[in-house]
Amino acid sequence: MFDFDLPTYKKCTFLNVTAQVREAVKKSGVQSGAAVVFCPHTTAGVTINENADPDVTSDILAALDELVPKIDFLHIEGNSPAHIKTLLTGSSVNVPVEGGNLALGRWQGIYFCEYDGPRDRKFSVQVLGEPAAHKR
């Protein structure tokens, strides 16, 4: 398992963590399998989405704000909207690994989704599968 520290600097933001996940896959030596990216927080998540146009993540955050109305939540910490947004995006993603590389689509990236920042966050990557065959 590979663990990463990730400080966030905004209340709500998507941070592209694709490079860190690629690094974990490379270090694992797995050639064929899957990378599981997991967020251990209840007010942050992970997702896969477009990484070519930064307006996409801004649009997603704006839409999530519309989906989660401002009501009088009972949770005393006042961060219930963050919990609900995390429920919508999820706390993990699975990405196929082929030839030692992430098998993402052309425009896809892996994002850490911060909904209650800024905070010091963590995420982990577990790479499952077959390592490269060793020649004798």
N, C-alpha and C positions, 0 to 999 in steps of 0.2 A: 504494500500500500504506500502511496506517495501522498504526503500531506503538504499543503501550501497555505501560507499566511497571505491574507489579502486585506489590506486596509481600504476602506471606502471613504469617500470624501463628500458625498451628497446624501440627502434624505432618500431619494430614489434614483437608481441608475443601473444600467446594464454594463458590465465590464467583460470584455472579450478575454477569455481564459484559454482559448484554443492553443496558443503556443505552450502554455504550461502542460496541457493534456498531451500534446505531441511529445514534449520532453519526457513525460512519464512513460509513454508508449516506447519511445526509443530506449530509455534506460532499462525497461523491463525485458527487452529482447524478444518479446512476443511478436510472432510473424502473422499469426492468424488467430482471431478471437474477438474480444470485445473490451472496450474501456468503459468502466462504470465511473461516472463523475457524480459525487455525492456532496450535498451541502448539509452540515449538521445543525443548521439554525432554523428556528421556526418563523423568522421574519425575513428570510432571504431564501432564494432558490436557485435552480439552474435550468437552462433551456437551450435549445438549438434554434437559431433563426438566421436571417440574412445578415451577412457581415460586410456587404459591399457599400451600402448606403446608410450612414449613421442616422438618417431621418427615420428609418424603420424602427429602431429601438425607442426613439423619442415618441413616435406615434403609438407604439405598444404601451409605453408608460402612460401616455395621455388617455388611451382607451381604458386601461386598467383603473385609472382615477375615475372615469365615468362609470365603470362597472361596479365599483365599490363606493356607494354613496356615503356622504358625510351624515351619519346619524349619531344618536347618543348611544354609543356602545357601552356595555356594562364592564368590560375589562378595564381594570383600574389603571393600568400602565398607559392607556390611551393609544396603543399601537395595533388595535384590532384590524384596521385596514391592511397593515403589513402582513398579518397572519392570513387574511383572506386572499391577498394577492399571491402569497406563497402557495396556498392551496391551489390556486389556479395555474401557476406555472410548474409546480412540483419541486421536489427536493433532489431528484436525480435524473440523469439521462444515461442511456447506453449507446455507445457508438461502435460500429463494427471496425475491426482492425484487419486489414489485408495487406500482405507484403510489408509488414512492419509499419504501416501508415494508417492514420485515421481515414476511414472510408466515408468522409463527409461529401455532400454535394458541392458543386462548384461555388455556390454563393453562401454556403452554411458556415456558421461559426458557433462556438460553445460560449454561452454567456452566464456569468454569475449575476444574479438579479438581486440587487439591494433594495429593500423596501422600508428600512428603519435605520438608516445611517445618520451620520457617519459612525462607523464602528470598525473595530479590528475583527476581521472575519477569517474563517478557514474553509477550505474545501479539500476533498480527497479524491484520488484517482486510484482505482484498483484495475489492473490489467489482467484479464483472464485469457488463457489460451495456450497455444503451442509455441515454444521458443524456436529459434532457428536451429536446424539440425546441425550438429557438430560433425565436421569431416574428420576422419581418422587417417 
